[in-house]
Amino acid sequence: MYDGPIVDAFLHSPWIGGPSRVPRADEVPWTDDRRLRRVMHTFHHATEPGEAVRRLDLAAVSAAMDAAAVSHGILAAKVYYPTTPERLDALHAELSSLATASAGRLRWLATVMPPEHGPGSYWDVMQGPRIVQALGEDPHLVGVHITPSPWGLAPNDRWYYPLYAKCTELKLALFTYVGTPGPLWPMEPNNPAHLDDVALAFPDLMIVAHHIGDPWTDMAVRLAARHANFYLCTSAWSPKSYPQALLDFMGGRWHGTRGSDKVVFASDYPLLDLQRTTQAARALALPDADLARILHENAQRLFFQ
């Protein structure tokens, strides 16, 4: 069993942080909206009807990481629904503050305003790049996170391309949600096959496909093997439930690519228990050298140098 340090490449930020003067963009009163209640009824939500969001402060997150021997982690900004620039700024400021206060233990991912739909969708495709440019000098920022399914827009849509160019310029990774969403959002925008276009158009852009990509895991594996800067991230899955295609890839090769070089571990904490998830990951039936790359070395090299 691997007993070394672990990097958690995806911490579920809506339940991490403290109160802010301006409500954060990830604060969604889903219990007050009939449509959102329908979306969320298939998904365990940490907030009960009428209840305020309960967040974990830095001390609580650090204690959970210590207990699981997680050396470093990445906080991901997640904005599912329309918001305001002020609320997005509040979210980014909070995650940046947490990373700064962590003494190098945490990094973070920004996001952008969700795309507008309808005839005016393309009126300002430079809004996202401007948001990222304004954050680009934050030393703890390592990437930008997009959520295709709730936004209803596949990641190879032209709307995203100026954002990808800015990420490439600033050497920021693109984290993107792949696979069947838990909530009742459309599945197809999360099909990892759309990312082949992105990887071909932006060969220097680091793409991290998180949530594995099921039921398209075979496709996700092939993309990780096919493109030099494409990685899979195991967030939101218990290691006991990893799809066989992912397990086979992590323990072997696909067309000459060693799978353990192209996968980074993540828990989706606090939606998944950090200790149980890391214990299950340590116990995977893989050589210690492969587990060391997946659980620590890959993410350490990519995000914490």
N, C-alpha and C positions, 0 to 999 in steps of 0.2 A: 504494500500500500504506500502511495506517495505521501510523504509527511513534510514536504517543504512548504514555502509560502505560496499564497494564491493572490492573484489580481482579479477583482470582480469588475468586469467591463461594462456593467449596466445596472445601476441602482435606480429604482423607480421613484423619481423625484417628487411626484405630486404629494407624497406622504413624508417628505423629508424637508426640514427647514423650520422657520419660525414665522410669526406674524409680520406682515409688512404694512406700511402706511397705505399703499395702493394695493388692492386685491391682485393676486398673481393671475397670470393668464391660464394657469392650469386649474384654477378654482372654477368648477362647473357645477351649478346647482341642478344636477340631473334629476333629483327627486321632485323638482317642481315642474318638470316638463314631461308631458305624456309621451312624446316621441323618444326622448332620451331614456325614460323608464323602460320603454319597449326595447331599445338598443341594449340596455344594460341587464335585462332580465336573464340573459344567458351567461352572465359574468359575475363572479363574486366581487362585490365592491366593498371597499373598506369603510365607507360612510353609510350609515343607516339613514332612512328617511328623516329629514328634519334635523339631522345632526351636523355640527360643524366638523370640518376636516381636522383630524388629529394628526399632528406632525411630530416626527422624531427630530430632536435637535442634534447638533454635532456630537455632543457627549454620548447620546444614545447610539448613534450610528457607529462611533468609534468603539464603543464597548462591544457592540455586536460583531464588528470586524475583528476585534481582539479575541473574542471567544471562539471565532471560527478560523483564526490564524490567517485572516485576509490582510495582506500588507497594504494594498492600494485599491482604490475604487474610482469609478467614473459616474458622475451624476448626469442624468440625461434630461434635458428640458423636453417636455411633452405637451403639445397644445393640439387638442383634437378639433376644437370648434372655433368659429369666428370670435375674435377678441379685439382689443384696442392696443395701439402701440404702447400706451402707458402701462397696461397690465403685462404686456410682454417684457417691457423694460424691468418691471418689478420682479418678474420671474428670473430674468438673467442676472439682475443685481444680487438676488438672494443666493443663487447657485455659485456665482463668482465669489461672494462673501464667504460661503461655506468652504470652498476650495482654498481660498486664501488663508482662512483660519486653521486649516487642517495640517499645516506645517509640511506640505508636499505630499500628503497622503491621498488627497482627492484631486481629480481633474473634473472637467465638466464639458457638456455639449450644449450649444445654443440651438435655437430653432428659428423659424421665420413665421411671419403672419400666414395663416392658412390661405391657399389660393381662393380667389373669388370665382364664382361660376357664372355662366350666362354670357351674353354678348360682350360684356366688359372685362372678361377674364384676363385679357392680355394687355390691358391699358398701361400697366407699369410692371414689367417683368424685372426691373432693376431694384424694386423695393427690398427683396430678400438680400441681394448682394450688398446694398447699403447698410442693412442691419448688421450683417456679418462684418463688413469693413469697420464699422464703428466699434466692434468688439475685438478686432483682430490683434490688438496689442496686449490683450489679457494673457499673462504668461501661463495661466492654468487652463485656458480654453484649448481643447484638442480636436474638436469636431463640431459638426452641425447635424441635427437629427430631424428627419422627415417621417411623416406617417401617412403613406399613400391611401390606405383603406378608408380611414375616417374623412380624409380630404377628398376622396372620390377621384383621385387623379394619379394614374400610374407614373412611376418615376422616370420613364422615358418620354414624358410629355415635354414639349418645347418650353413650357412655363418654367421648368426647373433649370434649364441649361445655363443661364447666366449665373445662377447660384453655384452650380458645379464649377464653372470657370473661376469664380471668386474663391471657392474652397481650394481648388488646385493652386491658385496664385498664392494663397496664404498658408498652404501646406496643412490644411485642416481635413480630417477624415469626414466622409459622409456615412452616417449611421442611418439605415433605413429598415423599417419594419417589413418583414416578409412572412408569408404563411397565413393560414386561416385565422382571422381575428377572433378573440373570445367574444367580444360584443357583436351585435348584429350590424356590422358594417359590411359593405360588399367585399367579397373575397378577391376578385380578379385584380384590382390595383396592387395587391400584395403578392402577386405571382412573381417569383424571382426572375423568370425569363425576361421580364422587361428590363432588367439590369444589364443584360448583354449589350443592348444598344448603348447604355451609359458607359460601360467599361470600354467599349470600342471607341466611343467618341472622346473619352477622357482617360487615356491610358495611365496618366500620372496621378489620377484621383484615387485615394484609398477608399474603398467601399467596404463597409462592415454590415453584412446582412444579419440582423438580429432576430431572434425568435425562431431560428433554424430553417423555416420555410415549408414545413409540413402543410399540405400533402404533396408538395413539390420538392421534397428533400433531394431526390435524385438530381433534379435540375440545379438546385443550390450547390450541391457537391461538384457538379460538372463546371459550374461557373467559377467556383473557388480554384479548381484545378486549371481552368482555361486561362484565367486572367491573373497576372502577376500581383496586382494590388487589390485583389478581392478576397475577403475573409468572411467566415461564418462565425456567428456569436450565439452561444447556447442559452441566452436569457429566456426566462419564463417556462423552462422545462426542468423537471426533476431529472437528474442523470439516470434514474432508474427507468425513465420512459423515453430516452433518446431513440429516435427512429433507427432501424437497423442500417439504413444507408449511411447515416452519419457515423455510427459506430464502426462500420467497415472502413469508411474513409479515414477516420482518426487512427485506426490501427494499421493502415496499409497505404497504398498508393493508387492514384487514378491517373493513367497515362503518364507515369513518371513523376507525378507530384506527390510528395509525402503529405498525407492529410493532417498529421499533427503539426505541420508548419502553418496551416491555413485556418485553424480554429482557435477562437479565444473563449474562455469560460466566462459566464455571467449568471447571476442568480435571479435578477428582477426583485431583489429585496426592497421593501419589506413584504411584497405580495407573496414571495416564497420565503420560508424560514432559512436564514443564512447558515446556521449550523447544520441542519439536516441536509441542505443542498450541497454544501461543501463536503460533508462526510460521505455522501453518496458519490460525489465526483472523485474523491480520493480512492474509493473502492472499485472504480471501473476496472474491468479486466483488460488493462492495457499496460505495456511496459512502463516503468517509472520514467524513462527518458521521454516517452511520448506524453505522459501526463504532465511532466514538468514543463514541456513546451506549451501545452494546451492551457494549463492552469496558471502558469506564471510567466514563462519566458517570452512568449509571443506578445502579450499585452504590455509587459514591462518594456520590451524593445520598441514597440510601436508608439506608446503613449507616455512613458515615464522616463525617458532619457534626459 
